[in-house]
Amino acid sequence: MNAEEASLLWNRKDDVEQAGGHAAHRQLALKHLKLKTVIKESHCSPVHQLAFNYTDEGMQNLFATVGNEQATVYDDLHMGDFIAVVVNFANQKTEHADGGELHTCTWLSGQHDTPHPHGDALLAVAGADHNISVISIVEARVIGLLKGHTKDVVDLSACSSKPGLLVSLSKDGNARVWDVSQELCISCYNTDASCLAVSPDGAFFVTGSKKGALHSYQIAAHQQQQPVPSSSDKKCQTASGSSEREQLNMECSSSGRHTETIDCMQFLCQNRLATKSADGRMCVWDMAGRQQLSAWKVPSNNVGGGWASRCRFGCTPDGAYICVVSIKLLRFDIAGEGESGCSAFALLHKLTCKICCTRLLAMCPCLAGGQISKAITSRCCLELQCISLAALSFDSNPT
């Protein structure tokens, strides 16, 4: 901990006490957000995804963005009111890969299998060149290259409970499970998926389809002993065949089902899954009880469902809040009252640009260091806008 971080945490402690506790403090901060920092990235093109590092407790100060052929990692804790660039990666053509635009990224745990005494953070990025690059933040270089997809890679997902596990999805619906440390594809699935998410325990992953359907695929332990060769064979299947696929028939009302392309999904704590479709419908599902917990429609969020126009959402690690974009930037309290089971609060008003992805970092005391920050990316003004709740820069008397 440096002097800037120590000062920030000390000031926040006083603010929490004055507000009457953590719950009241985070509610107050959310209601009075103020734009603090604007970062313009050099690629001058849309930022396709933004991801905070939730995989390792000691690395939660890091977040990453991908846009054009660049991936950039930032530190939003150790420089006080400033956002520091930690690593910038350009996916250019080399003897090992063709390079090209990056579409997606996800964090991997680097604390277990690393030669660095203080650990490492790993970022997986992928896009138009069909390969997945694994970047070491400590070494600031690519340390792994996963080859096998034959189309653009559009989604990546991992879980902290199994550090070497990564699941990827390409435009042709090919989903692959990887052992990152061995650079091996251990299983392969042909799907109709438009997005996917790995369960917190790494036992299965869920896909959403262009018709709004949900399917589950088991990641059996025996598959890890039968690596699938990286090839262009579109008939590639898992070791136990297509029987690993299960359609999730969730209990819900007809009006609460997805009927359009599911373009984003994330697992929440307590075995819940949050999904969003291109028409702005959001749902939270109980995976154990196979039932819908809440559903609502995000106003003015119809994005068409194409790969280039998908709109991702963000959620807090405690699973209490979801942040998604319409004409306003909205934060949904999942445990709120009402028929939908959630309450919506506007975080920012009068947005004049389209936002293609959001992330709302933890607003709960369970985080080491209590880092609280939120970042959004703008498709039109091509800027990364960071609103820092950590320094509590908000208007106490907003107009």
PLY file of the C-alpha trace (Angstrom):
ply
format ascii 1.0
element vertex 399
property float x
property float y
property float z
element edge 398
property int vertex1
property int vertex2
end_header
0.00 0.00 0.00
1.42 3.36 -1.01
0.69 6.82 0.44
-2.03 7.62 -2.11
-3.93 4.41 -1.39
-3.54 4.81 2.39
-4.91 8.36 2.25
-7.86 7.27 0.10
-8.80 4.42 2.46
-8.47 6.65 5.53
-10.76 9.30 4.05
-13.29 6.67 2.98
-13.41 5.24 6.50
-14.50 8.62 7.87
-17.09 9.01 5.11
-18.56 5.58 5.82
-18.94 6.41 9.51
-20.61 9.75 8.72
-23.03 8.08 6.29
-24.10 5.51 8.88
-22.41 2.38 7.55
-21.35 0.75 4.29
-24.87 0.21 2.95
-25.89 3.84 3.41
-22.52 5.02 2.10
-22.77 3.11 -1.18
-26.37 4.22 -1.74
-25.37 7.84 -1.20
-22.42 7.53 -3.56
-24.51 5.93 -6.31
-27.13 8.66 -6.17
-24.56 11.45 -6.52
-22.06 10.27 -9.11
-19.85 12.86 -10.74
-17.68 12.46 -13.82
-14.08 12.53 -12.64
-11.72 11.28 -15.35
-11.90 10.88 -19.13
-9.34 8.67 -20.85
-8.96 8.84 -24.61
-7.44 5.70 -26.05
-5.13 6.07 -29.04
-6.85 3.56 -31.36
-9.75 5.99 -32.10
-12.34 3.22 -32.52
-15.05 1.58 -30.38
-14.06 -0.07 -27.11
-15.66 -3.50 -27.38
-15.27 -4.69 -23.81
-14.13 -3.58 -20.39
-13.29 -6.11 -17.66
-12.29 -5.66 -14.02
-10.05 -8.28 -12.46
-12.19 -10.20 -9.96
-10.13 -13.40 -10.15
-7.52 -12.57 -7.48
-8.23 -10.50 -4.40
-4.89 -8.72 -4.56
-5.31 -7.73 -8.23
-8.70 -6.01 -8.13
-7.12 -2.63 -8.81
-6.68 -3.68 -12.46
-9.15 -3.32 -15.32
-8.67 -3.89 -19.04
-10.21 -2.67 -22.29
-10.08 -3.98 -25.86
-10.65 -1.90 -28.98
-9.35 -2.07 -32.53
-6.13 -4.13 -32.28
-5.22 -2.89 -28.80
-5.69 -4.19 -25.26
-4.89 -1.80 -22.41
-4.61 -2.56 -18.70
-5.16 0.22 -16.15
-4.60 0.66 -12.40
-7.31 2.76 -10.72
-6.07 2.52 -7.11
-2.40 3.34 -6.59
-2.27 6.74 -8.32
-4.85 8.57 -6.23
-7.24 10.51 -8.45
-5.47 9.36 -11.63
-5.85 6.24 -13.78
-2.48 4.71 -14.63
-1.66 2.67 -17.75
0.02 -0.58 -16.74
0.28 -2.52 -20.02
-0.63 -1.77 -23.63
-0.72 -4.67 -26.09
-1.03 -4.29 -29.88
-2.25 -7.41 -31.70
-0.02 -6.97 -34.71
1.02 -9.57 -37.25
3.98 -11.71 -36.21
5.48 -15.05 -37.19
3.16 -16.70 -34.66
-0.17 -14.94 -35.39
-1.86 -12.83 -38.04
-2.96 -10.09 -35.65
-6.05 -7.94 -36.10
-8.96 -6.39 -34.24
-9.72 -7.58 -30.70
-13.34 -8.26 -29.72
-13.25 -9.67 -26.21
-11.14 -10.22 -23.09
-11.29 -11.93 -19.69
-9.05 -12.20 -16.64
-7.36 -15.42 -15.54
-5.84 -16.16 -12.17
-2.05 -15.92 -12.26
-1.35 -16.56 -8.60
-0.88 -20.33 -8.68
1.20 -21.26 -11.73
3.75 -18.44 -11.94
7.49 -18.07 -11.35
6.96 -14.58 -9.92
7.17 -14.49 -6.08
4.42 -11.88 -5.72
2.10 -13.52 -8.23
0.89 -12.38 -11.63
-2.31 -11.33 -13.38
-3.17 -12.88 -16.74
-5.39 -11.36 -19.39
-6.79 -13.42 -22.28
-7.72 -11.44 -25.41
-9.08 -12.58 -28.77
-10.71 -11.37 -31.95
-10.36 -11.42 -35.70
-7.19 -13.53 -36.05
-8.93 -16.63 -34.55
-6.26 -16.98 -31.84
-6.42 -16.32 -28.10
-3.43 -14.47 -26.64
-2.65 -14.84 -22.94
-0.81 -11.77 -21.60
1.28 -11.68 -18.43
0.86 -8.31 -16.73
4.11 -8.68 -14.77
6.14 -9.54 -17.88
4.08 -7.27 -20.20
4.17 -9.84 -22.99
2.22 -12.74 -24.50
3.11 -15.97 -22.70
0.55 -18.25 -24.35
-1.20 -18.58 -27.70
-4.29 -20.79 -28.02
-4.97 -21.90 -31.60
-7.95 -23.84 -32.95
-10.81 -21.52 -33.87
-11.42 -20.91 -37.57
-13.65 -17.82 -37.18
-13.50 -14.60 -35.17
-13.52 -15.21 -31.40
-16.36 -13.17 -29.89
-16.58 -14.25 -26.25
-14.31 -15.52 -23.48
-15.15 -16.69 -19.97
-13.16 -18.06 -17.03
-13.58 -18.73 -13.31
-11.25 -18.15 -10.37
-11.92 -21.56 -8.77
-10.12 -23.29 -11.68
-7.28 -20.94 -12.68
-6.25 -22.85 -15.82
-9.76 -23.12 -17.27
-10.89 -20.91 -20.15
-13.94 -21.24 -22.45
-14.10 -19.43 -25.79
-16.76 -18.90 -28.46
-16.32 -18.03 -32.13
-18.78 -16.57 -34.64
-19.59 -19.97 -36.14
-20.81 -21.23 -32.75
-17.72 -23.30 -32.01
-17.12 -23.36 -28.23
-13.82 -24.63 -26.88
-12.60 -25.47 -23.37
-8.91 -24.78 -22.81
-6.21 -25.76 -20.37
-4.34 -22.46 -20.51
-1.18 -23.62 -18.74
-0.73 -26.47 -21.28
-2.07 -24.43 -24.24
-4.40 -27.34 -25.02
-8.00 -27.49 -26.20
-9.47 -30.19 -23.95
-12.99 -30.26 -25.41
-14.93 -28.75 -28.27
-18.63 -28.15 -28.94
-20.67 -27.13 -31.97
-23.40 -24.77 -30.73
-25.83 -22.10 -31.88
-24.50 -19.78 -29.14
-24.25 -16.01 -29.27
-22.58 -15.68 -25.84
-21.49 -17.85 -22.92
-20.50 -17.85 -19.24
-18.61 -20.38 -17.09
-20.14 -21.39 -13.76
-18.28 -20.22 -10.61
-17.17 -23.79 -9.82
-15.99 -24.47 -13.38
-18.20 -27.57 -13.67
-20.23 -26.35 -16.65
-20.85 -23.39 -18.90
-24.08 -21.88 -20.17
-24.72 -20.50 -23.65
-27.37 -18.13 -24.94
-28.64 -18.49 -28.50
-29.89 -16.18 -31.23
-33.42 -17.44 -30.52
-33.24 -16.65 -26.81
-32.66 -20.22 -25.61
-30.32 -21.26 -22.79
-28.22 -24.44 -22.88
-25.82 -25.98 -20.39
-22.67 -27.95 -21.25
-20.92 -30.08 -18.64
-17.14 -29.81 -18.33
-16.44 -33.34 -17.08
-13.20 -34.07 -15.23
-12.29 -36.94 -17.58
-12.22 -34.56 -20.54
-9.09 -32.95 -19.18
-7.19 -36.15 -19.94
-8.32 -36.25 -23.59
-7.12 -33.10 -25.35
-8.80 -32.19 -28.63
-6.35 -31.35 -31.41
-6.53 -27.84 -32.81
-7.90 -28.30 -36.30
-10.44 -26.91 -38.73
-12.70 -29.95 -38.44
-16.19 -28.54 -37.80
-17.39 -31.95 -36.55
-15.24 -31.65 -33.45
-17.17 -32.86 -30.37
-16.55 -33.54 -26.70
-15.10 -36.83 -25.56
-18.56 -38.07 -24.53
-20.44 -36.66 -27.54
-23.38 -34.29 -27.85
-25.13 -35.77 -24.79
-23.28 -33.22 -22.67
-25.69 -30.51 -23.91
-28.82 -29.80 -21.86
-31.52 -27.28 -22.67
-32.39 -25.21 -19.63
-36.18 -25.13 -19.36
-36.57 -22.45 -16.74
-39.86 -21.84 -14.97
-41.11 -18.37 -15.85
-44.03 -16.50 -17.38
-44.32 -16.29 -21.16
-43.70 -12.54 -21.02
-40.48 -13.07 -19.08
-38.71 -15.26 -21.63
-36.05 -14.11 -24.06
-37.26 -14.08 -27.65
-34.33 -12.21 -29.22
-30.57 -12.85 -29.39
-28.99 -13.18 -25.94
-25.93 -10.93 -26.21
-24.52 -10.98 -22.66
-24.65 -13.18 -19.56
-22.83 -13.38 -16.23
-22.98 -15.65 -13.22
-23.81 -13.98 -9.92
-23.21 -15.29 -6.42
-25.73 -17.70 -4.83
-25.90 -19.77 -8.03
-27.72 -17.14 -10.08
-27.33 -16.28 -13.74
-28.06 -12.85 -15.24
-28.85 -12.64 -18.97
-29.68 -9.85 -21.41
-31.11 -10.04 -24.91
-30.79 -7.59 -27.78
-34.26 -6.15 -27.19
-33.21 -4.96 -23.73
-34.91 -7.70 -21.71
-32.94 -8.76 -18.64
-33.53 -11.83 -16.49
-32.02 -13.28 -13.34
-32.29 -17.07 -13.00
-31.94 -19.47 -10.08
-29.80 -22.22 -11.55
-30.51 -24.71 -8.76
-34.29 -24.26 -8.76
-34.47 -23.76 -12.54
-36.72 -20.75 -12.17
-36.75 -17.06 -12.96
-36.11 -14.76 -9.99
-36.73 -11.45 -11.75
-37.18 -9.96 -15.19
-37.41 -6.44 -16.52
-37.04 -4.44 -19.70
-34.26 -1.89 -20.05
-35.80 1.12 -21.81
-34.37 2.19 -25.19
-31.86 -0.67 -25.25
-32.75 -2.36 -28.54
-29.35 -2.85 -30.21
-30.26 -5.15 -33.08
-28.39 -8.25 -31.92
-25.41 -8.09 -34.29
-21.89 -8.89 -33.13
-20.75 -5.31 -33.74
-23.63 -3.69 -31.85
-23.97 -5.96 -28.82
-24.42 -4.18 -25.48
-22.83 -5.83 -22.47
-23.75 -5.21 -18.85
-21.75 -5.21 -15.63
-22.49 -6.41 -12.10
-20.98 -6.11 -8.65
-19.12 -9.12 -7.21
-21.72 -9.43 -4.44
-24.42 -9.81 -7.11
-26.59 -7.04 -5.68
-26.40 -4.57 -8.56
-26.41 -4.69 -12.33
-25.31 -1.75 -14.48
-26.68 -1.48 -18.02
-27.27 1.29 -20.53
-30.28 2.85 -22.18
-30.71 6.56 -22.92
-29.62 6.89 -19.30
-27.04 4.76 -17.52
-29.11 2.64 -15.16
-28.22 0.69 -12.06
-30.64 -2.10 -11.10
-31.03 -3.23 -7.51
-31.82 -6.93 -7.94
-33.31 -7.23 -4.46
-35.56 -4.21 -4.96
-39.32 -4.16 -4.67
-41.92 -4.38 -7.42
-43.34 -6.96 -9.80
-40.07 -7.37 -11.61
-38.12 -8.00 -8.40
-35.73 -5.14 -9.02
-35.51 -1.38 -8.78
-33.86 0.91 -11.31
-31.87 4.04 -10.51
-30.41 6.44 -13.06
-26.67 6.88 -12.56
-26.04 9.35 -15.38
-28.52 11.50 -17.27
-28.60 13.03 -20.74
-26.26 10.57 -22.41
-25.78 11.65 -26.01
-23.62 8.72 -27.11
-24.21 5.01 -27.46
-22.49 2.87 -24.86
-21.50 -0.64 -25.85
-20.33 -2.06 -22.52
-20.43 -1.22 -18.82
-18.86 -2.39 -15.63
-19.78 -1.46 -12.09
-17.09 -2.49 -9.64
-17.87 -3.68 -6.13
-19.65 -1.32 -3.81
-19.36 -3.58 -0.82
-16.99 -3.85 2.15
-15.92 -7.40 1.22
-13.28 -6.11 -1.21
-9.75 -5.90 0.08
-8.97 -2.22 0.13
-12.60 -1.40 -0.60
-11.87 -0.09 -4.08
-15.08 1.34 -5.48
-15.13 2.58 -9.03
-17.24 2.47 -12.13
-16.24 2.79 -15.77
-18.21 3.05 -18.99
-17.08 3.01 -22.57
-18.54 5.15 -25.29
-18.94 3.93 -28.87
-19.39 7.41 -30.31
-16.97 9.72 -28.52
-14.42 6.88 -28.29
-13.47 7.65 -24.74
-13.19 5.64 -21.57
-15.04 7.57 -18.88
-14.25 6.66 -15.29
-16.40 7.76 -12.40
-14.51 7.20 -9.18
-16.54 6.40 -6.11
-13.33 5.56 -4.30
-12.47 9.21 -3.71
-16.18 9.95 -3.19
-16.19 12.79 -5.67
-19.92 13.42 -5.80
-22.24 16.38 -5.31
-23.86 16.26 -1.91
-26.48 18.73 -3.14
-27.16 17.93 -6.78
-29.39 20.21 -8.81
0 1
1 2
2 3
3 4
4 5
5 6
6 7
7 8
8 9
9 10
10 11
11 12
12 13
13 14
14 15
15 16
16 17
17 18
18 19
19 20
20 21
21 22
22 23
23 24
24 25
25 26
26 27
27 28
28 29
29 30
30 31
31 32
32 33
33 34
34 35
35 36
36 37
37 38
38 39
39 40
40 41
41 42
42 43
43 44
44 45
45 46
46 47
47 48
48 49
49 50
50 51
51 52
52 53
53 54
54 55
55 56
56 57
57 58
58 59
59 60
60 61
61 62
62 63
63 64
64 65
65 66
66 67
67 68
68 69
69 70
70 71
71 72
72 73
73 74
74 75
75 76
76 77
77 78
78 79
79 80
80 81
81 82
82 83
83 84
84 85
85 86
86 87
87 88
88 89
89 90
90 91
91 92
92 93
93 94
94 95
95 96
96 97
97 98
98 99
99 100
100 101
101 102
102 103
103 104
104 105
105 106
106 107
107 108
108 109
109 110
110 111
111 112
112 113
113 114
114 115
115 116
116 117
117 118
118 119
119 120
120 121
121 122
122 123
123 124
124 125
125 126
126 127
127 128
128 129
129 130
130 131
131 132
132 133
133 134
134 135
135 136
136 137
137 138
138 139
139 140
140 141
141 142
142 143
143 144
144 145
145 146
146 147
147 148
148 149
149 150
150 151
151 152
152 153
153 154
154 155
155 156
156 157
157 158
158 159
159 160
160 161
161 162
162 163
163 164
164 165
165 166
166 167
167 168
168 169
169 170
170 171
171 172
172 173
173 174
174 175
175 176
176 177
177 178
178 179
179 180
180 181
181 182
182 183
183 184
184 185
185 186
186 187
187 188
188 189
189 190
190 191
191 192
192 193
193 194
194 195
195 196
196 197
197 198
198 199
199 200
200 201
201 202
202 203
203 204
204 205
205 206
206 207
207 208
208 209
209 210
210 211
211 212
212 213
213 214
214 215
215 216
216 217
217 218
218 219
219 220
220 221
221 222
222 223
223 224
224 225
225 226
226 227
227 228
228 229
229 230
230 231
231 232
232 233
233 234
234 235
235 236
236 237
237 238
238 239
239 240
240 241
241 242
242 243
243 244
244 245
245 246
246 247
247 248
248 249
249 250
250 251
251 252
252 253
253 254
254 255
255 256
256 257
257 258
258 259
259 260
260 261
261 262
262 263
263 264
264 265
265 266
266 267
267 268
268 269
269 270
270 271
271 272
272 273
273 274
274 275
275 276
276 277
277 278
278 279
279 280
280 281
281 282
282 283
283 284
284 285
285 286
286 287
287 288
288 289
289 290
290 291
291 292
292 293
293 294
294 295
295 296
296 297
297 298
298 299
299 300
300 301
301 302
302 303
303 304
304 305
305 306
306 307
307 308
308 309
309 310
310 311
311 312
312 313
313 314
314 315
315 316
316 317
317 318
318 319
319 320
320 321
321 322
322 323
323 324
324 325
325 326
326 327
327 328
328 329
329 330
330 331
331 332
332 333
333 334
334 335
335 336
336 337
337 338
338 339
339 340
340 341
341 342
342 343
343 344
344 345
345 346
346 347
347 348
348 349
349 350
350 351
351 352
352 353
353 354
354 355
355 356
356 357
357 358
358 359
359 360
360 361
361 362
362 363
363 364
364 365
365 366
366 367
367 368
368 369
369 370
370 371
371 372
372 373
373 374
374 375
375 376
376 377
377 378
378 379
379 380
380 381
381 382
382 383
383 384
384 385
385 386
386 387
387 388
388 389
389 390
390 391
391 392
392 393
393 394
394 395
395 396
396 397
397 398
